Every structure is written in structure tokens, then in C-alpha cells.
Amino acid sequence: MAPACRLAYLDRLTGTDVADDIRGLDTRFLVIVGDKDPGVDAAAMQATFLAWHPNARLVTIPNCGHYPMQACPPYVAMIVEDFLRDAAA
């Protein structure tokens, strides 16, 4: 990633606080994390996003890092399809 892109991404993450805007929304959410992600793990998601959203579902993918959609796309697709199927039922 180009340094300018990294700086813009960091600025977006640190300069925008949407927590109050999304906290408590009555929406189903699917949160997918990789168990090898050093920055965003299941514990962090349980302490934040899942605490704010009782309708959120957390799925941890084994042997996967920060980009599970790139590391194991068929598995991620299956998880998303299952989530959408359950939501439609």
C-alpha cells in the first residue's frame, strides 16, 4: 500500500468516530475475524461491536489473518451465505 494511502486510511480511522451513530441499531450484523489477526480478534469484537449490537453474530475463521476474504474466499462465502439464509428465514 502506498504511504499516502496508509496515511489517509489512518486519518479516517482516527478522525472519525461513528460508535455513537451505530451503537444499538436494531440490525443483524455478521462479524468475521481471523484467529491469526494480531489487531482485531474475537475478544476485541466481543468487547465492542457485539456488546453494542445484540443481533450481531461473530464467526472466527481458524488459521486466517486480517483478510479472510482473500485468504479463504470459499469459506467466507459459505459463512455469508449461511448468515443471509438465516436472516431470510
N, C-alpha and C positions, 0 to 999 in steps of 0.2 A: 504494500500500500504506500502510495506517495506520501511524503511528510505533510504536505498541505492537506491531504485528505484526513490524515490522522489528527491533525490539529483541529480541523472542522468538526470531526466526529467527537473529539474530546470536549470541544466547546459546547456542542449540542448536548452532550451527556451531563456536563457540569453546570450549564447555564439555564437549563430548562427543568423545572420541577412540575411534573404532571401528577404527582402522587395524590394530591387532594382532588384533582379532577376525575380520577378514575377509581378512587377508593369507594367501595361499597356499590359499584354498579351491579345491577341485577342481570348479569350476562354470564353465559358459560364461557370459560376460558380453558384452553389447553396449554399447559406449560411443559415444555420438553427441555430436559437438560442432559448433558453427558456426564457420566460419573468421573471422567478424567478432566473435566473443565476446572482449571485452577481458580477461576474468578467467580463463576456463577454456578453454584452447586445446589443440590436439593435442599440443604439446610437453609441457605440464603433465600431461596424461593419460598420455603415454608414460613420463614420468619417475616417475610414481606408480602409478596403478592398473594400467597394463599391465605395469609392472615387477613388481608383486606377483602378477599373475594371468596366467600364460602362455596360458590359454584365453580371454582377452579379445580381442574384435575392436573396432577403432577405425574409425569412419566419420566423416569430416569433410564437412559439408554446405557447399557454396560459397554465398557471399552470404547467410549466415544468422548471426544473433547468438546470444544465450544461450538463447533459447526456440524452437528449431527446430520443436518440435511445434505451436507456434502460428503461426510464420511460414510454414511449408511443410508442413502436415499430410499431404498425399498422398505427398510424398517420404519423410517419416519413416515413414509406414505401410508403404511399399514396402520400406524398409530393414529394418524389424522383421519383416515377412513373410518376406523373404529369410533373415534370421537364424534365424527359427523353422523354416523349411523345411529349412535346412541342419542344424539341431540335431536335427530329427526323422529325418533320413536315416541 
